[in-house]
Amino acid sequence: MTNIWSGNIQRDFRITERFSFRFRVDALNLANRTQFDTPDVNPVLTTFGSCTAQSLTVKRWIQFTMRVAF
């Protein structure tokens, strides 16, 4: 089981009475934990017992969003 932590932070700023500005940061897989595939089990190869690939887990992803509302 892969332990993936995600989160976000959001802040609203009032510019004038009619205009507001929103800034948001989203973070997926914040710890950037990687899950490796199963090791090579062919005893004839020199890569026996080593993990040569990663599974299809999500890498760290950080997204910034800005929004102006009026």
Secondary structure, DSSP 4 states (H G I P E B T S, - for coil): ------EEEEEEEE-SSS-EEEEEEEEESTT----B-PPP--TTSTTTT----B-S----EEEEEEEEE-
